[in-house]
């Protein structure tokens, strides 16, 4: 059975309200630990009961700890000096006394100690069911709490996972473990059941407990639990009694379940697997390294009443790796400190739950151990040297002759969580596997058919290493501890059966020349990437997009090709490469219609990036694509075998046109050739979104509500048009036979969804486009963009109405006489220039009422900038000229043109507009949903067609 996320902790031991000394607390914590990579030696027996605590021969600490049911915590009584809230029940702590965990900073009432269910951060590796690394990136602007130290994450040194609700400080990220969501299979496991994946804290405002229906959210502390798949919330004391099975919540019909996604990824980082652009995360690899230039502050809390003058900061390293990198932790201890107290403080600083008797401190430089009877600063040397550097020590594990190794049998498929096996100096991997098979009752199996795999559950990458049969395990454990004690705490051992798994890694290579035959694409790939032909084949070709899909049957070859392609250019164009998952469409639920989401993070300022982050959390990240990283092709190729799906595009009208263009080019290769498409408007004009009732622009609506609205939206048809631009020299010199005076360009084909303009409106759009290209950082808001549009338009007031002299127009093969105009506009939708009604609402017997699916284009004219301004203000409409489905324009001189807001200078020649194949299916927001979400809005926030139903 496969489970994911938090596992319920062990039941509370009897008499959980007794007091233990510091050393006894460590023993008791170890007694309740579960699923660690290595257990204590058999000689380290736990201590239970008040009587044993009183008769314990070990020396007492300066203050006692309070034993609780949840393992790992080290509570002390503190005096509160400011308003404080309980992390367990999120209620206010009345009075002056609270109980603070010295490891994870959890604060709670005295009454909450007995039923505390929140596990300490030092025990997080023991709760991981399926090791999945996080994808850390820069944190957002909202207030969040660190999931490791439980303190607010403020400033630039905070990180968040792009896939789940893990928020951490940069220096705390190394102490978090690989407990992210499991979003796919890797081909070696089978998803038998699907359970909740719980994450503590940072709940949305107004969240209510699924068990008791009371409020469980808190904006003051890290409190409450939430399933990161179905979204249900609960108190920490209530979530354990909820049914373990997760039904994916209200978004189940649009969500891609992990059981239906397969991705072979051995050592690819999760950034690569989820196609997360590495540009903004380039510096993340160094943020978790704590060095001398930015040491971690002593672990103090504002509630403590200890005097700062009576303490000192001691530098502690956890192994050779930390020494090499200069990464240490500052431990704050009293100036007169015994060895046990300093070891305990160091264990807490590194979030290690082991007993202090297992460790010793060695002075840096001499590497001599600190003995039990030694007292740090016995002579008060630092008391007289205020500017002396802190003491430096290395925390080491005491070598043992025997240990207990915990082995997890059968990767991700086992009834037992682990099996404990005693190992000695002579124990090898083969002997441990034989003993494991005996304990599991499978002694008839040949141990040579099994491997012992070392798994390091790092927060950013899960690393697996198969151990050789003759390797001595006790030496292996001691070697890991010598390198890093923190690494040992995040290491597990799995016994896996040898099977010949079929390895298939799909890589989408883009940036190749267009419309080449398979043989030439194969030659280009072989020439520039030096692929091994017996391991790499081209499985799919997209000539119109200049892309191929490589099927690689070897992990190392796939990793080599992936990295090499990112640094390779073909014909002067940089290649792009993406890891593509495989959707098992036969495992989708009956009637499921998953959502394919494209987000342009460059649109809408920071709103695009936040939407990308939110949709990755709400859905499976394998169905959310950053369109700036490889374009829409990756998403459509991933969903090529899904029989039914919907598309959501988050961006402006240009982004929507881009996606529709790619869909038109490859629809014949999709099982669902006509997926309906919804829009989240992030652009400046957003005319198509207005017509489909999605609003004039995204204003922070809850992404969860957006997905629900899309699920209930209506499907409508929309025309698309093909524009053939055949530039020819029509000047008098060329007609007289001078070949050097003219030019001839090949035909250019573009697709139109909204409108096509020639003249003054295209010229204003072109000036705006050039201003934005010159300084793109200033164009991050719709308000500023519209201001620039107005400024550019005012500069065109002196233009004369002579455009009609340079154009000849045919509509349905009939010559149309043009009036004195400065701009000619062809409309496919009844919204132009950020929601203006250019056609008007007046009836006209010459023309029919415009519809987005009537197969007709509306031809209108404007006399200049003043006329355009009057249309924008609703005072006038455009000059109605014609309606038709086949347009031919003859241009006698270069002129500005624009298609859906993309402008350029078009040379003289012929322009032909005709219908572009089948109509496309769009999603129009239902009127009932629109009333609930919009409320009272400005009258121009919707186009006339949306008020009339879009037809």
N, C-alpha and C positions, 0 to 999 in steps of 0.2 A: 504494500500500500504506500502510495506517495502522499506525503503531506508537505506543506510549505509554511514558512513563517514561524511564529512562536509556538512552542509546545508547552502544555501545562506543566507547571513546576511540580515537584514532589509534594505530598501532603505535609502539613506542618507537623513537626515532632511533638511529642507530648510535653506538657509544661513549658510552653513556648514563652512564658513571661519571666523565666528565671534569669539571673545575671551570670555572665561568664567573664573571666579575665580575658585579656586580649589574646593570649596564646590559645586559650580554650576556645575562643570564638573562631579562630582559624581552623581548629580541628573540627568543630561542629559544622562550619561552612563546607569543609571538604567532605564531610560525611553525607551531606545532602547534594553534592555535585552530581551531574549526570552527563554522560557522553563526552567527557574530555578525551583528548588524545592519549594522555597518560595519567594514571591514577597514582595515589600515594602508595608507598610501600606497605606491605602487610603489617609492619610493626607500628605504623601510625594509626592508632585506633581512636575513634571519636569519643568525645566526652558528652554524656547526657545526664540531665538531672541536677537539681540544686545541691544535693548531698555530695555528689562527685565534684561539683565545682568548689565546694567549701574544702574538700579534702585534697584538692589538687596540689601536688608538690611544687608546681611551677610558680615562679614569683609573679605577683600581681602587677598589672600595669597601673599607671597613674590614674586612670579612670576606667570604669567598666563599660563593656559593650552589652547591648540588649539583643538577645537572640530572637529571631522572628521566623515565621514559616517560610518566607521566600528566601532562597539561599543567596549568599554572597555579600549581603549588606553588613556594614559595621556602624551601628548607630551609637550616638552619644547624645546626652542631654545637653541642650544649649539654651541660653537665655536670648529671647527675641528682642530686638531693638527697633524693629520696623514691622508694619503690617505684612503678614506672611500667610500663605495658603498651603494647604495639605496637598501633596502630589498624589495621594491615593484616592481621596474623595473629592478633591478640588474645593473643599469648604474652607472658610477662614479659620485660622487657629486663634482661638480666644485665649487670653492669658499671656504669660511671659515665657512659657516653657514649650519647647518643641524638641523633636528627635531628628537628628541629621545624620545621614549616612556619610561617613568620611571618604568613601570610595566614589560614589556617583552623585553626591549632593542631594539625594532625595530627602525631603522634609515631610514629616507627617505628625498627626496627633498621637498621643499615647494610646488612645483607644484603637487606632488603626494598625498598631504594631501586630496585633494578634491575627488579623485577617488580611495582612498585606500580601498581594499577589504579584506585585511588580518585582521583577527580577533585577538584580544589580547589573550594571554595565559590565562588570568583570566576568559575569556568567553568560554573556551574550553568545560566545562561540558554542556553548553547550546546548543552546536552544535551536541552532540551525538544523533544519531538516534536509534541505537541498542547498548546497553551497552555490550561490549566484552572486557575482561581483556587482558592485555599484558603478554608476556612470557619473562621477562627480563633476560638477560645473559650478560657475559662479552663482552665488545665492541671489535671490530676488530682493525686492525692497520691503516686503512684508515682514512683520515681526514673527520670528520663529524661535524655537528652543532646540538646543543641541541634544541629540538623542544619546550622547555619550555622557557629558558632564551635566546635562539638564539646565544649563544656564542659557540666557538669551543670546542668539547669534546676531551680532551687530558688527558693522564695519565691513571692509572689503575682504577680510581674512575668513570668510565663512563660505561653506560649500553646501550644495544640495545635490541629491541624486536626480538625474533627469528622468528616471523611470519610476521611482517610488518616493515616499514621503520621508526619506532620510535626510535630516539637516544636521550638520556638524560644523564645529570650528575647524579651521585648517589643521591646527595642531592636534585635534581630537580624531581626525579621520583615520590615522594609522591604528587607533584602538577600536575602531568599528570593524566588524567582520562581514563576511560575504553572506548577508541575509536579505538580499534584494529579491524581487519577485521572480519566479520561474516562468518565463514567457514562451518557452519552446522546448521541444524534445531534441536531444542530440543524436538520436538513432540508436542509443544503447539502453534506453529505459522505456517503460510503458507506464502511462498515466492510468492507474486503476481507479482512483478516486481523486476528487479535487476538493481541497479544504481551504478554509479561510487563511489568509496571510495577514496576521495582525501586526500593526505598527502603533507604538505608543505616542500619544500627544499630537499637538499641532492640528487639532480638530477644527472643522469649520464652525463659525459662530452659529449658535442655535442647534447644535447637534444634540440628539436625545438618545439615551441608552435603549438598546433593543430589548434589554431584559426588564428593567424597572420603569422605562419610559420617562425618567427624569433627565434633566439637563446634565450632560457629561462633558461639555466643552469648557475650556478655561483659557483666558487670554493672559493669565498671570503666571501659570506654571505649566510644566509638561505633565499633562494628566489626560486620562481617557485612552481608549483603544479604538482602532478603526481597521476594518478589513480593506486592503488595498485593491481588491477585485470587485466585490459587491458594494463596498462603501458603507456598510452598516457600522454603527458606532456603539460603544458600550463603556461602562465604568470598568476600571481594572479589576474590581471585585466581582463583576457580573459576566465578563466575556467567557470565562471558563465553563459556565453552565449553558451557554448557547449551543445549538446543534453544530457539530464541526463541519458539516458539508456546506460548501459555498455554491450558491446558484447564480452567481455573477450579477445579481441585482436587476434593476430596471433596464440596464443597458445590455442584457444578455443577448438580445436579438441582433445588436449591431457590433458586438464585441467578438473578436477573433480568439477563441479559447486556446490555451497553450497546448492542449492535446492535438490540435489540428495544425500545428506549425512545427516543422522539422528543420533543424539547422545544425550541420556538422561544424563545430568550432572548437578546436582543441585549445590553442593558446591565443586565439584572437581576443583582443580586448572587447569589452561590451560596447565601447564606442564604435568599433568596427561592425559588430553584429547588428547594432541598431542604427547604423548609418548616421551617427551623430557627428556633425562637422567638428573637426579638431582645431579649427582656427581659434575659437574663443576659449578652448580648454587647453591650449598649448602649455600654459604655465601651471597647470594643475599638478603635474608630476612633482614639482618642487615645493608646493605649498604645504605638503605634509611632512617635510623634513625640518626638524627643529635643530638648529645649530647654535653656535656661540653668539652669532649676531642677533638672534631672536629667540632667546631661551623661553621656555614655558614658565610662567609665573608660579610662585608657590601656591599650593592648593589651599587657599584660605576662603572663608565665607564671611559675609558681613554680620552673621548672627553670632559668631564666636566672640568671646570676651577676653581671649588671651592677649597679652600685651606684646606688641611688635618688638619691643626692645628686648624681650626675653627669648627671642627666636633668632635662628640663623638659617640661611639658605644653603643647602648642600647639593652639589651636582652629582647625579647618579646616572650611570650608563647601564644598559641592560645586556650588553654583549659586545663581541668584536665588531659587528657591523656598525653599531652606534658609535664606537670609538673611531672607526675609520671615517665616518661621516661627520663626526663631531656633534651628534644628536644626543642630547641629554635631557633629563627632567630635573627641574629644581624642586627639591623637597624641603619644606619648611619644618624644622624641628626645634625643640628647646635647646638652649646653648649647653645645657648639661643633659646629655642623652645617652642612654644605654644602648647596647648593640641591638637588643630585641626591638626596641622602639624605633630605631632607625631602619631596620630591616622591614618592619611592618609598614612604616611610612613609605618606603621605596616600593613595596608590593602594591600598596594602594595607588601610588602615583602611576604605576605601569599597568593598573587594572589586572593584577594577577591574584587569583583567589586561593593560592596554595598556602600551606602552613609555613610560618617563618623558619621552623627548624630545618626546612629543606634548602635554605639559602644562607649565603654568607656574603659579607662585604669585603672587597679587596681594595686597598688604597691605590689610587691611580699612580703609576710610576713604579712603586715597589711591588704592587700586586700581592701584598701580604694580607691574609685574612684578619678581620677584626674579631677578636675573641670575645666571649660572652662577658668576661669580667671587665673588659675595657670600657671606659667612659669617654665619649667624644668630648673634646675640649675640657678635659679634666682640670687642666691648669688655667683655664680661662684665657687662652691665648688670643682668641678672636674678640674677646670682650675689650681688650686693650688696643686692638688693631681694627678700627672701624672700617678702613678702606681695604682691608685684606681680601683677596679673592675667596669665593666659597670653596669649601672642601670638595674634592672630587673622589668618587668611589665607583667601583664596578660591581654590580649585583651579579653573583654567580650562584648556580645550583650546586649543592653538595653532591658529589658522585656517590651513587649507591651500587651495591653488588647485585641487588634484585629489585625489580620494579614490576608493576602490573600494567600491561599494555591493553588498551581498549581498542578492539578491532570491530569495525562496522562491516557486517557480512553482506555481500552482494549489493553492489552500488545501486542505491535508491530503491531496492526491492527486498525487504526483509521484514519478518514479523518481530524480531528482536531489535532493539535499538543498537546494542553492541554486545560484544562478548569479551569478558576480562580474562586475560591470559598472563600468567606469571612468567617473566623472562629473567635470564641470568646472563653472565658474561659469555656463555657458550651458545646462547640461543640465536638461531639463524632464521631467516625468512621461511625457509622450507619447514623447519621444525615448528614454527608458529602456525603455519598453514595446516600442518597435520593435526596439531592440537585443536585448532579451530574446527576442523571437520569432525573431529571426535565429539567435541562439545555440542555441535549442531546436529549430531546424529547422522552425519553423512560420511562416515568413515569408509564406506564402500567407494567413494569417489577418489580419484587419483589427484593428489595434491599438486602434481606437476601441471595440471590443467587450470590452476588458479594462480593469480598474481596478488601481491600485496602492494597497494598503491599508496604513496604518501601524498596527501592533499593539503596544500597550504591555502587556507580560506582568507586570503587577503581581501581588504575592502575594495580594491580596484581591479584585482585579477585573481582568479582561482587557478593555481598551478598544480599539475599532477605529475608525479614521477613514479614510474614502476621500479620497484626495488629488485635487485638480483637475488637469486635463491640462496647464495652463500653469505650474504651481507649480515653482519652481526648487528642485531637490533639495538642492544643496549648502547653500543658505541654510536649508533646512528642517533639515538635520542640525546645523548650527551653532546654530540656534535651540533645538533640543532640548537640546544640550549646555550652552547658556547657562542654561537653566532648571534642569537637573539632570543631572550626569554619570551618576549612578546610574540615572536614567530612560533615558538613552541606552543603557546597557549592557543594559537589559531591553526594548529596542525592536527589532522586526523589521519587514521589509517583505515583503508577499505580493502576488503578481500573481493576480488572480481574474478569471474570465470573467463577463461580464454575462449573467445569466439571470433570468428572471422566477420567482423562488421564491414558492411559495404560503405566506403567513404565516398561521398559525393559533395563537393563544395562548388557552389555556383558563384561565379564572378561576372558582374556586368561591366564590360569595358566600353566606355564612351569616348567621344572625341575623334573617332576615325573618319576618313573621307566618306562621303555619301554615295549610296547607290553603286557599290562595287559587287562583283560576283563573289561567291563563297571562296573560290580559289585565291582571289586577291586578298580577301580578308585573312585567310589562313596564312598567306605569305607575309603579310604585314605583322601579324601576331608573332609568327616564327622569327621574323627578322629583328623586331624591336624588343621582344620579351624573351626570346631564346627558350621557348617552352619545349618540354619533352613530349613529343608526339604520342608516345604510348601512355602518357598520363593526362594529357590535356586534349580535349576535343571542343569544337564549336557546336553547341547544342541548339542555339537560336540565333537568327540574324535579323537585325532591324536596319536595313539599308537606308531607309528614309531618315533615320535618326543617327546614322553613323555609329552604330553600336552592335556589339556581339556579346553573347553569353558563353563563357568558358565553363565547361564541366571538368573539374579536376578531381582525380581519384587518389590524391596523396596530400596529406596535411602540409608537409614541408614545402612541396612544390606550390601549393595554393598560397602559402604565406609569402614565398619568394616572389611569385607573380604579382601578388597584391601590392607589395612594397615597391617593386620595380616599376609597375605601371604608373604609380603616383608620381614618379620622377621622370617619366618618358613623354616626349612630344613626337607626334607624327605629322609631317607636312606643316610644321610650325604651330600645331595646336596641341595643347596639353591634354593628355589622356586623363580620364576619370575612372575610378574603379570602386565598386561597391560589392559587399557580400550580400547575396540574395537568399532569403529563406525559401523553403518549399512548403506550400499550403496543402495539407492532406484534405482535399475537399470532401472526400467520402466520410470524414469524421465530423463534419459540420452537422449541427442539429437540423432536423427537418424544418423547413420554413425560415431558417436563419438567413439574414441579409446583412453581412458585415459591412462596416463603413470603411472605405478607403479614404484617408485624410491626407490632403496636400496643404502645406503651410508655407507661405513665403515670409520668412522671418524679417526680411528687409522692408516689408510693408507695414504701415501703421506705426512707425517708430518702434518702441519696445513692445507694443501689443502683439506683434507677430511672434516674437520669441516667447512671450508668456503663453500664448495660445498653443504653441508647439509643445511647451513644457506641460501644460495642463492636459492636452489630449494624450500625450504619452502616458500620463498617470491614470487617466480615466479609462483608456483603452489598452489594448496590447500594443506595445511600441512597434511591433512588426507591421502594423497597419497604419502607422503615422509616418509621413515622409516629408523631409525638409526639401522643398522643391529647388532651393538654391544649391543643393548638393546632388548633382546628377540629373535634375529635371524630373518630369513626370513619368518617364519611361520605366524607371525602377519599380514604381508602384503598380503600374498596369501589368508589367511582366510578372510580378509577384502574385497578382490576382488573376492571372490568365486562365486558370482552370476552375475558378470559383464560379458556379453556375448562376449565382445571383448576388449582386452587391450594389451598393450606392457609393457615390463619390461626394466628398466635401472639399471645397476649395476655399482656403482662407487667404485672401489677397485682393488686389484690385481687378479691374476689368481686363487689364493686360495679362494677369496671371490666369484668369479664367479662360481667356482666348488661347493661351499657351497650352493649357491642359486639354481643351477641346480639340486643338489642332493635332496633338499627339494621339488622342483617342481616335480621331478620324483616320489617321495614318495607319494605325495598327489594329483597328476594331476587328478585322477579319481573322486575327490571331487570338481573339478573346472568346471564352465560352459565353460570357455575357457581353455581347457586342454593343448593347445600348444601355449602359448603366445610367440611371438618373443622377443629376448633379445638383447639389445645393451650394450655397455661397455664404461665407462670413465676410462682409465687406471691410477691407482694410486699405483700400486705395483712396484717391482724392475724389473722383466723380462718383464711382459705384452706381452707374446708371442701371446696369443689368440687375444688380441686387435690389434697387428700388422697385423695378418693375415686378420682381418676384417676391416683393414684400419683406425682404430681409433687412430693410432699413437703409438709411443714408450712410451709415458707417458703424463700425463696432465701437460700442461705448462701455465695455467692461461687463457684458452679460455673462452669467454663469455658464461655462462650457458644458456642464451637465445638462442645463436647460436647452442649450443649442442642439445637443444630440437628440434629446427627446422631441424637440420641435421638428427636426429632420425626419425622425421616425414617423411622425404624424402628418408630414407635409404632403401636398397633392402633386401628382406628376402632370406636367404640361409639356407640349411640344413647342419647339422654337426653330425658326428657319436659320440657316447659315448660308453665307454667300461666298463665292470665289471671285476674286478680283484679279484679272489678268492685265498686267502693266507691260505693254509692248512699246518701249521707248524708241522712237525713230526721229531722224532729223527731217523736220518739215519746213526748214527755212528756205528762203529764196535761193541762197548760194548752192544748197544741195540740189535743189530742183534744176539748176542750170548746169549741173554736171561736175562740180568741183568736189572730188572725193575727200580732199583734206580739210574742207571747211565743215563737214558734218561728222556724225558718229552714228553708230548702231549698237544698241544693247540687246542682249538676249531677253526674252520675256521673263517677267517676274510674277509669281503667283503668291498671293496672300489671302488669308481667310478673314472674313468680317462677321462679327456677331452683333454689334450695336449700331455703328454708323460709319459712314465714309464721307470725308469733307475735303473740298478743294477751295483754296482762296484764303480769306481773312481768318476764319476760325482755325484753319490748319497753320497759318503763319503765327498766330498767337500761341498755339500749342507748341510749335517748333521753338519759339523764343523761350518759352517756359522750360522745355526739355533741355535746351542748351544751358540755361541758367542752373538747372538741377545737376547736369553732368559736371559743370564747373565747380560746384561746391555742394556735394550731396549731403553733407552732415547737417546743413541748415534746413533741408526739406524732410522733416520727420513728423510733421503734423499737418492735418487737413486744413486747419485754420491758416497756417503760414502759407501753404501751397495756394490756397484761394486768393490770399492777399497778393502773391506774386502774379497770379493770373490777371487780377484787376490792374496792377501796375503795368504789366506788359500790354494789356488791352488799351489803356489810356494813351500809350505811345503810338497807337495806330489810328488815331482820330482823323488824321489828314489824308487817309487813303481815298482815292476816287473810285466811282462805280464803273469800272471798265472790264471786269472779269468776263462778261458775256462776249466781249470782242475776241477773246482768245480760246473760246470753247465752242464746240459743236456737240449737241446732245441728241441722241436717239433713244426712245423708249419703246420697246416692243416693235422695233423697226420703223417707228414713225419719228420724223424730225420734229423737234420741240423748239419753239422760239423762246429764247431766254430773255427775261426782263433785265433792266439795269440793276445788276446785283454785284456784290463784292465777294460773296461766298456761296457755294453750291454744296448742299448737304443731302445725303441719302440715308434715310432712317430705316432700320429694321425693328427697333423697339421704340415705343412712345416716350422716351426719356433721353434728354440730350444736355450736355454741359452741366452735370451735377444736378439732375432732376428737373430741368426746365421742360415745359410742354411746348415744343417747337411747332407741332402740327396744330394744336389748339383744339378746343372742344366744340367749336361752332360746326353745325351741320352744313354739308355741301353736297348738292345732288350730283356733282361731277365725279366725286370720289367716294369710296367706301370707308367705313370706320377702320382705322389701323388695328391690326392684330399681329402678335408675334409669330403666329403660325399660319398666316393667310397666303404665304408664298408671294408676297408683294413687297416692293420697296417704295417708300414715300420720298418724293423728290421735292426739296424746298430750297428757297433762297433767302439770304440775308443781305441787307444793303450796306452794312458796315458795323463798326464796333458799337455805335449808339443803338442800332437795332438789336444787336446781340444782348446789350445790357437791358433793353426793354423786355426782351424775351425772358431773360434771367429773372427779372423782377415781376413777371407775370402780367405786364401791361400790354404786350402785343404777342402775336405769334408770327411764325415765318410765312414767307410767300409760297403758297402751295402752287406747285408747277405740274406734277404728274404723279402717277402710280404705275408700276409695271414690274415684270419679273425678268426682263432682259434689257440691260442698259449698255449703251455704247457711247463713249465720250472721246472726242478728238481734241487734243491739247496742242496748241501751236507754239507754245513757249514754255520754258521751265516754270513750274508753279509749285507752291507748297501744298502738300496733301497730308492727310492723317487718317489712319484706320484704327478705330477704338482707342484713340488717344496716343498712338505711336506715329509721330510725324517724320517727314523727310521731304526733300526737294525732288519732284518728279520731272524728268526731262520730257520734252515734247514727244507726242506719239499717240497711241490709241489705248484706251482703258475700257475693258469689257467686264461687266458685272453680271453673274448668272448664279443660279441656285447651286449649292454645294452638296449634292448627294442627298441622303435621307435627313430628315429633321432630327434634332437632338432632343433628348428628354431632360427636362430641368425640373427641379423641386421648388414649388411655390409654397410659402408659408401659409398655413390655414388662417382664416380670418379670426377664429376664436383664439388661437395661440397668439396672434399678433396683438389683439386687444389686451390680453393678459400681460404681455411683455412690454408693450410700448406705452400703454396708458395715454396720457395727453402729450401730444407731440406737435411740433410746428407743422403748419399746413403743407409746407413744401418738403417734408421728410419723406413723403411717398409720391410716386408718380401717378398721373391720372389713371393709367391702366391698372395699377395695383388696386386702386379704389373701386374700379369697375370689374375686377376679377382677372385682369391681364389679357382680356380678349377683345 
